[in-house]
Amino acid sequence: MDSNRLRPDRSRASARFAVRLMPRGGSDRVDGVSDEGTLLVRVAAPPVAGAANAALLRLLADELDLPRTSVRLVAGAVGRQKLIVVDGFSPEGVSRRWPGIKV
């Protein structure tokens, strides 16, 4: 895979997308994109004291090769459905990383 394709696009303010999180999922990984365009993610951390949310944000930052501070949870802190905003990464870049995602 061409690593230049996934680099952040600083010309765009942010990308916003939905995530369905499975805490206590055994490992930290992205499982793909649902038919509805939601990113499917599992983390090993339990949904206690924000541990699963923190693991989600770390995983997404690593997947997109961004600093952790560029990935924010803006809705869904207590549910499985989350809304994520990624600063400094274009919606097109997110779509290339996870084809089928609604951005």
DSSP file (Angstrom, degrees, kcal/mol; ACC not computed):
  #  RESIDUE AA STRUCTURE BP1 BP2  ACC     N-H-->O    O-->H-N    N-H-->O    O-->H-N    TCO  KAPPA ALPHA  PHI   PSI    X-CA   Y-CA   Z-CA
    1    1 A M              0   0    0      0, 0.0     2,-0.6     0, 0.0     3,-0.0   0.000 360.0 360.0 360.0 138.9    0.0    0.0    0.0
    2    2 A D    >   -     0   0    0      1,-0.2     3,-1.3     2,-0.0     4,-0.4  -0.632 360.0-156.2 -75.0 114.3    1.3    3.5   -0.8
    3    3 A S  G >  S+     0   0    0     -2,-0.6     3,-1.0     1,-0.3     4,-0.3   0.750  88.1  67.8 -66.8 -23.5    1.9    5.2    2.5
    4    4 A N  G >  S+     0   0    0      1,-0.2     3,-0.8     2,-0.2    -1,-0.3   0.780  89.3  65.6 -66.3 -25.3    1.5    8.6    0.9
    5    5 A R  G <  S+     0   0    0     -3,-1.3    -1,-0.2     1,-0.2    -2,-0.2   0.776 103.3  45.6 -66.6 -26.3   -2.2    7.9    0.3
    6    6 A L  G <  S+     0   0    0     -3,-1.0    -1,-0.2    -4,-0.4    -2,-0.2   0.411  82.7 121.0-100.5   1.3   -2.9    7.9    4.0
    7    7 A R  S <  S-     0   0    0     -3,-0.8    58,-0.1    -4,-0.3    59,-0.1  -0.318  74.1 -92.8 -66.8 149.0   -1.0   10.9    5.1
    8    8 A P        -     0   0    0      0, 0.0     2,-0.8     0, 0.0    81,-0.2  -0.277  28.8-138.8 -60.1 145.3   -2.9   13.7    6.8
    9    9 A D    >   -     0   0    0     79,-0.3     3,-1.5     1,-0.1    79,-0.1  -0.887  15.5-171.6-107.0  98.7   -4.3   16.5    4.6
   10   10 A R  T 3  S+     0   0    0     -2,-0.8    -1,-0.1     1,-0.3    79,-0.1   0.590  76.4  74.6 -70.0 -10.0   -3.7   19.7    6.6
   11   11 A S  T 3  S+     0   0    0     77,-0.1     2,-0.4    -3,-0.0    -1,-0.3   0.667  88.8  69.0 -77.2 -14.9   -5.8   21.7    4.1
   12   12 A R  S <  S-     0   0    0     -3,-1.5    76,-0.4     1,-0.1     3,-0.1  -0.816  75.9-141.7-105.0 144.7   -9.0   20.2    5.5
   13   13 A A        -     0   0    0     -2,-0.4    75,-1.8     1,-0.2     2,-0.3   0.952  66.7 -39.4 -70.4 -50.4  -10.3   21.1    8.9
   14   14 A S  E     -A   87   0A   0     73,-0.2     2,-0.4    74,-0.2    -1,-0.2  -0.994  40.7-126.5-169.4 165.7  -11.7   17.7    9.9
   15   15 A A  E     -A   86   0A   0     71,-2.0    71,-3.0    -2,-0.3     2,-0.4  -0.969  22.2-159.8-123.8 143.8  -13.4   14.4    9.1
   16   16 A R  E     +A   85   0A   0     87,-0.7     2,-0.3    -2,-0.4    69,-0.2  -0.983  19.6 156.3-128.0 133.5  -16.4   13.2   11.1
   17   17 A F  E     -A   84   0A   0     67,-2.2    67,-2.9    -2,-0.4     2,-0.3  -0.988  36.8-107.6-154.8 161.3  -17.7    9.6   11.2
   18   18 A A  E     -A   83   0A   0     84,-0.5    21,-2.4    19,-0.3     2,-0.4  -0.654  27.3-165.8 -93.3 146.7  -19.7    7.1   13.2
   19   19 A V  E     -Ab  82  39A   0     63,-2.3    63,-3.1    -2,-0.3     2,-0.6  -0.990  14.7-151.8-130.6 139.0  -18.1    4.2   15.1
   20   20 A R  E     -Ab  81  40A   0     19,-3.0    21,-2.5    -2,-0.4     2,-0.4  -0.966  26.8-157.5-107.6 114.5  -19.8    1.1   16.7
   21   21 A L  E     - b   0  41A   0     59,-2.8    21,-0.2    -2,-0.6    19,-0.0  -0.764  16.3-164.1-101.7 136.1  -17.6    0.1   19.6
   22   22 A M  E >   - b   0  42A   0     19,-2.1    21,-2.1    -2,-0.4     3,-0.6  -0.897  15.9-158.8-115.3  99.5  -17.4   -3.4   21.2
   23   23 A P  T 3  S+     0   0    0      0, 0.0    21,-0.2     0, 0.0    22,-0.1  -0.341  77.2  27.6 -71.2 161.5  -15.6   -3.1   24.5
   24   24 A R  T 3  S+     0   0    0     21,-2.2    20,-0.3    19,-0.2    21,-0.1   0.868  79.4 148.3  53.2  39.1  -14.0   -6.2   26.0
   25   25 A G    <   -     0   0    0     18,-3.5     2,-0.3    -3,-0.6    19,-0.2   0.308  65.0-110.9 -88.9   8.9  -13.6   -7.4   22.5
   26   26 A G  S    S+     0   0    0     17,-0.3     2,-0.3    18,-0.2    18,-0.2  -0.126  88.7  20.0  93.2 -39.4  -10.4   -9.4   23.1
   27   27 A S  S    S-     0   0    0     -2,-0.3     2,-0.7    16,-0.1    -2,-0.1  -0.967  83.4 -99.4-154.1 165.9   -8.1   -7.2   21.2
   28   28 A D        +     0   0    0     -2,-0.3     2,-0.3    15,-0.2    15,-0.2  -0.832  65.9 124.6 -93.6 113.9   -7.8   -3.6   19.8
   29   29 A R  E     -C   42   0A   0     13,-2.6    13,-2.7    -2,-0.7     2,-0.6  -0.990  60.8-112.2-163.8 158.0   -8.7   -3.7   16.1
   30   30 A V  E     -C   41   0A   0     -2,-0.3    11,-0.3    11,-0.2     3,-0.1  -0.864  23.2-167.5 -93.5 124.8  -10.8   -2.3   13.4
   31   31 A D  E     -     0   0A   0      9,-2.9     2,-0.3    -2,-0.6    10,-0.2   0.568  46.6 -98.8 -91.1 -10.2  -13.2   -5.0   12.1
   32   32 A G  E     -C   40   0A   0      8,-1.0     8,-3.2     2,-0.0     2,-0.4  -0.916  49.3 -48.7 130.9-157.5  -14.3   -3.1    9.0
   33   33 A V  E     -C   39   0A   0     -2,-0.3     6,-0.2     6,-0.2    68,-0.1  -0.971  47.5-128.9-124.3 134.0  -17.3   -1.0    7.9
   34   34 A S    >   -     0   0    0      4,-3.1     3,-1.7    -2,-0.4     6,-0.0  -0.211  33.3-101.4 -73.1 169.6  -20.9   -2.0    8.3
   35   35 A D  T 3  S+     0   0    0      1,-0.3    -1,-0.1     2,-0.1    -2,-0.0   0.756 124.8  57.2 -61.6 -24.7  -23.5   -1.9    5.5
   36   36 A E  T 3  S-     0   0    0      2,-0.1    -1,-0.3    66,-0.0    64,-0.0   0.503 123.3-104.3 -85.6  -5.0  -24.7    1.4    6.9
   37   37 A G  S <  S+     0   0    0     -3,-1.7    65,-2.4     1,-0.3     2,-0.4   0.621  74.2 139.6  92.7  14.4  -21.2    3.0    6.7
   38   38 A T        -     0   0    0     63,-0.2    -4,-3.1   -21,-0.1     2,-0.4  -0.760  55.9-119.1 -93.6 136.6  -20.3    2.8   10.4
   39   39 A L  E     -bC  19  33A   0    -21,-2.4   -19,-3.0    -2,-0.4     2,-0.6  -0.602  24.6-143.9 -74.2 129.9  -16.8    1.8   11.4
   40   40 A L  E     +bC  20  32A   0     -8,-3.2    -9,-2.9    -2,-0.4    -8,-1.0  -0.866  27.6 171.3-100.9 120.0  -16.8   -1.4   13.4
   41   41 A V  E     -bC  21  30A   0    -21,-2.5   -19,-2.1    -2,-0.6     2,-0.4  -0.966  17.7-165.4-132.8 143.0  -14.2   -1.4   16.2
   42   42 A R  E     -bC  22  29A   0    -13,-2.7   -13,-2.6    -2,-0.4     2,-0.3  -0.972   6.5-173.0-125.1 146.2  -13.4   -3.6   19.1
   43   43 A V        -     0   0    0    -21,-2.1   -18,-3.5    -2,-0.4   -17,-0.3  -0.962  28.3-134.5-132.9 152.9  -11.1   -2.9   22.1
   44   44 A A  S    S+     0   0    0     -2,-0.3   -18,-0.2   -20,-0.3     8,-0.1   0.761  77.7  98.5 -75.3 -25.7   -9.9   -5.1   24.9
   45   45 A A  S    S-     0   0    0      6,-0.2   -21,-2.2     7,-0.1   -20,-0.2  -0.265  76.7-117.7 -66.0 147.6  -10.6   -2.5   27.6
   46   46 A P        -     0   0    0      0, 0.0     2,-1.8     0, 0.0     6,-0.9  -0.440  28.2-105.9 -79.9 160.5  -13.8   -2.6   29.6
   47   47 A P  S    S+     0   0    0      0, 0.0     2,-0.4     0, 0.0     3,-0.1  -0.304  80.5 122.3 -82.0  55.6  -16.4    0.1   29.4
   48   48 A V  S >  S-     0   0    0     -2,-1.8     3,-2.0     1,-0.1     4,-0.1  -0.972  78.8 -12.5-124.2 129.7  -15.4    1.4   32.9
   49   49 A A  T 3  S-     0   0    0     -2,-0.4    -1,-0.1     1,-0.3     0, 0.0   0.796 122.8 -60.8  54.6  33.8  -14.2    4.9   33.7
   50   50 A G  T 3> S+     0   0    0     27,-0.1     4,-2.4    -3,-0.1    -1,-0.3   0.561 100.9 131.0  76.5   8.4  -13.7    5.8   30.0
   51   51 A A  H <> S+     0   0    0     -3,-2.0     4,-2.2     1,-0.2    -6,-0.2   0.902  72.7  47.1 -63.0 -42.5  -11.1    3.0   29.4
   52   52 A A  H  > S+     0   0    0     -6,-0.9     4,-2.3     2,-0.2    -1,-0.2   0.899 112.7  49.7 -67.6 -40.0  -12.8    1.7   26.3
   53   53 A N  H  > S+     0   0    0      2,-0.2     4,-2.4     1,-0.2    -2,-0.2   0.914 110.9  49.4 -64.0 -42.4  -13.2    5.2   24.8
   54   54 A A  H  X S+     0   0    0     -4,-2.4     4,-2.2     1,-0.2    -2,-0.2   0.908 111.2  49.6 -63.0 -41.8   -9.6    6.0   25.5
   55   55 A A  H  X S+     0   0    0     -4,-2.2     4,-2.5     2,-0.2    -1,-0.2   0.896 109.6  52.7 -64.3 -39.8   -8.5    2.8   23.8
   56   56 A L  H  X S+     0   0    0     -4,-2.3     4,-2.6     2,-0.2     5,-0.2   0.939 109.9  47.0 -59.7 -48.7  -10.7    3.6   20.8
   57   57 A L  H  X S+     0   0    0     -4,-2.4     4,-2.2     1,-0.2    -1,-0.2   0.893 112.7  49.3 -64.2 -39.9   -9.2    7.0   20.4
   58   58 A R  H  X S+     0   0    0     -4,-2.2     4,-2.4     2,-0.2    -1,-0.2   0.929 111.8  49.4 -62.5 -45.1   -5.6    5.6   20.7
   59   59 A L  H  X S+     0   0    0     -4,-2.5     4,-2.8     1,-0.2    -2,-0.2   0.929 111.8  47.3 -61.5 -46.9   -6.4    2.9   18.1
   60   60 A L  H  X S+     0   0    0     -4,-2.6     4,-2.0     2,-0.2    -1,-0.2   0.899 111.3  51.1 -64.2 -40.3   -7.9    5.3   15.6
   61   61 A A  H  <>S+     0   0    0     -4,-2.2     5,-2.7    -5,-0.2     4,-0.5   0.920 112.7  46.6 -61.9 -43.1   -5.0    7.7   16.0
   62   62 A D  H ><5S+     0   0    0     -4,-2.4     3,-0.9     3,-0.2    -2,-0.2   0.920 110.8  52.1 -63.6 -44.1   -2.5    4.9   15.4
   63   63 A E  H 3<5S+     0   0    0     -4,-2.8    -1,-0.2     1,-0.3    -2,-0.2   0.846 116.7  39.4 -61.3 -34.6   -4.5    3.6   12.4
   64   64 A L  T 3<5S-     0   0    0     -4,-2.0    -1,-0.3    -5,-0.2    -2,-0.2   0.394 109.4-122.2 -96.9   2.0   -4.5    7.1   10.8
   65   65 A D  T < 5 +     0   0    0     -3,-0.9    -3,-0.2    -4,-0.5    -4,-0.1   0.927  68.2 130.8  55.7  49.6   -0.9    7.8   11.9
   66   66 A L      < -     0   0    0     -5,-2.7    -1,-0.2    -6,-0.1     2,-0.1  -0.850  66.8 -91.0-124.5 160.1   -1.9   10.9   13.8
   67   67 A P    >   -     0   0    0      0, 0.0     3,-2.2     0, 0.0     4,-0.3  -0.457  40.2-115.7 -66.3 148.3   -1.2   12.3   17.2
   68   68 A R  G >  S+     0   0    0      1,-0.3     3,-1.6     2,-0.2    -7,-0.1   0.818 113.5  65.4 -54.5 -33.9   -3.8   11.1   19.8
   69   69 A T  G 3  S+     0   0    0      1,-0.3    -1,-0.3     3,-0.0    18,-0.1   0.625  90.6  65.5 -68.4 -12.3   -4.9   14.7   20.3
   70   70 A S  G <  S+     0   0    0     -3,-2.2    17,-3.0    16,-0.1     2,-0.5   0.563  91.5  71.8 -84.4  -8.9   -6.1   14.9   16.7
   71   71 A V  E <   -D   86   0A   0     -3,-1.6     2,-0.4    -4,-0.3    15,-0.2  -0.936  65.5-179.4-114.5 123.1   -8.9   12.3   17.3
   72   72 A R  E     -D   85   0A   0     13,-3.0    13,-2.6    -2,-0.5     2,-0.6  -0.941  28.2-137.9-126.7 143.8  -11.9   13.4   19.5
   73   73 A L  E     +D   84   0A   0     -2,-0.4    11,-0.2    11,-0.2     3,-0.1  -0.886  27.7 170.1 -92.9 117.4  -15.0   11.7   20.7
   74   74 A V  E     +     0   0A   0      9,-2.7     2,-0.3    -2,-0.6    10,-0.2   0.594  62.0  13.4-108.6 -13.4  -17.8   14.3   20.3
   75   75 A A  E    S+D   83   0A   0      8,-1.1     8,-2.5     1,-0.1    -1,-0.3  -0.974 104.5  42.8-158.5 147.8  -20.9   12.1   21.0
   76   76 A G    >   +     0   0    0     -2,-0.3     3,-0.8     6,-0.2    -1,-0.1   0.767  50.4 156.1  93.0  28.9  -21.7    8.7   22.5
   77   77 A A  T 3  S+     0   0    0      1,-0.2   -24,-0.1    -3,-0.1   -27,-0.1   0.797  80.4  32.6 -58.8 -30.0  -19.5    8.6   25.5
   78   78 A V  T 3  S+     0   0    0      3,-0.1    -1,-0.2   -25,-0.0     2,-0.2   0.429 113.2  64.4-110.4   1.0  -21.7    6.1   27.3
   79   79 A G  S <  S-     0   0    0     -3,-0.8   -58,-0.1     2,-0.3     0, 0.0  -0.595  85.1-111.6-114.6 179.0  -23.1    4.1   24.4
   80   80 A R  S    S+     0   0    0     -2,-0.2   -59,-2.8   -60,-0.1     2,-0.5   0.770  98.6  78.8 -80.4 -26.5  -21.7    1.8   21.8
   81   81 A Q  E     -A   20   0A   0    -61,-0.2     2,-0.3   -63,-0.1    -2,-0.3  -0.736  67.0-178.6 -85.1 125.9  -22.5    4.2   19.0
   82   82 A K  E     -A   19   0A   0    -63,-3.1   -63,-2.3    -2,-0.5     2,-0.5  -0.872  25.4-144.4-124.1 154.2  -19.8    7.0   18.9
   83   83 A L  E     -AD  18  75A   0     -8,-2.5    -9,-2.7    -2,-0.3    -8,-1.1  -0.991  24.4-166.9-118.2 123.3  -19.3   10.1   16.8
   84   84 A I  E     -AD  17  73A   0    -67,-2.9   -67,-2.2    -2,-0.5     2,-0.4  -0.867  11.1-161.7-113.7 140.6  -15.6   10.8   16.1
   85   85 A V  E     -AD  16  72A   0    -13,-2.6   -13,-3.0    -2,-0.4     2,-0.6  -0.990   5.0-162.5-119.7 131.8  -13.9   13.9   14.7
   86   86 A V  E >   -AD  15  71A   0    -71,-3.0   -71,-2.0    -2,-0.4     3,-0.7  -0.958  11.2-149.7-115.0 114.9  -10.4   13.7   13.2
   87   87 A D  E 3  S+A   14   0A   0    -17,-3.0   -73,-0.2    -2,-0.6   -74,-0.1  -0.622  77.0  18.0 -83.9 140.5   -8.7   17.0   12.9
   88   88 A G  T 3  S+     0   0    0    -75,-1.8     2,-0.4   -76,-0.4   -79,-0.3   0.683 101.6  99.6  77.7  18.8   -6.1   17.5   10.1
   89   89 A F  S <  S-     0   0    0     -3,-0.7    -1,-0.2   -81,-0.2    -3,-0.2  -0.991  70.4-125.3-138.4 128.0   -7.3   14.6    8.0
   90   90 A S     >  -     0   0    0     -2,-0.4     4,-1.8     1,-0.1   -75,-0.2  -0.312  17.5-122.2 -72.6 153.0   -9.6   14.9    5.0
   91   91 A P  H  > S+     0   0    0      0, 0.0     4,-2.3     0, 0.0     5,-0.1   0.865 116.2  56.2 -57.7 -36.1  -12.8   13.0    4.7
   92   92 A E  H  > S+     0   0    0      1,-0.2     4,-2.1     2,-0.2     5,-0.2   0.878 104.2  52.5 -64.5 -37.0  -11.4   11.6    1.4
   93   93 A G  H  > S+     0   0    0      2,-0.2     4,-1.9     1,-0.2    -1,-0.2   0.890 109.4  48.7 -64.8 -39.9   -8.4   10.3    3.3
   94   94 A V  H  X S+     0   0    0     -4,-1.8     4,-2.6     2,-0.2    -2,-0.2   0.906 110.6  51.6 -65.3 -41.5  -10.7    8.5    5.8
   95   95 A S  H  < S+     0   0    0     -4,-2.3     6,-0.2     1,-0.2    -2,-0.2   0.855 109.7  49.4 -64.6 -35.3  -12.7    7.1    3.0
   96   96 A R  H  < S+     0   0    0     -4,-2.1    -1,-0.2     1,-0.2    -2,-0.2   0.873 111.8  49.1 -69.4 -36.0   -9.5    5.7    1.3
   97   97 A R  H  < S+     0   0    0     -4,-1.9    -2,-0.2     1,-0.3    -1,-0.2   0.919 128.6  20.8 -69.4 -43.6   -8.4    4.2    4.6
   98   98 A W  S >< S-     0   0    0     -4,-2.6     3,-1.9    -5,-0.1    -1,-0.3  -0.763  85.8-148.7-127.8  85.0  -11.8    2.5    5.3
   99   99 A P  T 3  S+     0   0    0      0, 0.0   -66,-0.1     0, 0.0    -3,-0.1  -0.231  81.8  28.8 -55.7 137.1  -13.7    2.1    2.0
  100  100 A G  T 3  S+     0   0    0      1,-0.3     2,-0.1    -5,-0.1    -5,-0.1   0.271  85.4 134.4  97.1 -10.5  -17.5    2.3    2.5
  101  101 A I    <   -     0   0    0     -3,-1.9     2,-0.6    -6,-0.2    -1,-0.3  -0.470  56.9-126.3 -73.9 143.5  -17.4    4.5    5.6
  102  102 A K              0   0    0    -65,-2.4   -84,-0.5     1,-0.1   -63,-0.1  -0.815 360.0 360.0 -89.0 119.3  -19.8    7.5    5.7
  103  103 A V              0   0    0     -2,-0.6   -87,-0.7   -86,-0.1    -1,-0.1   0.352 360.0 360.0-115.8 360.0  -17.8   10.6    6.3
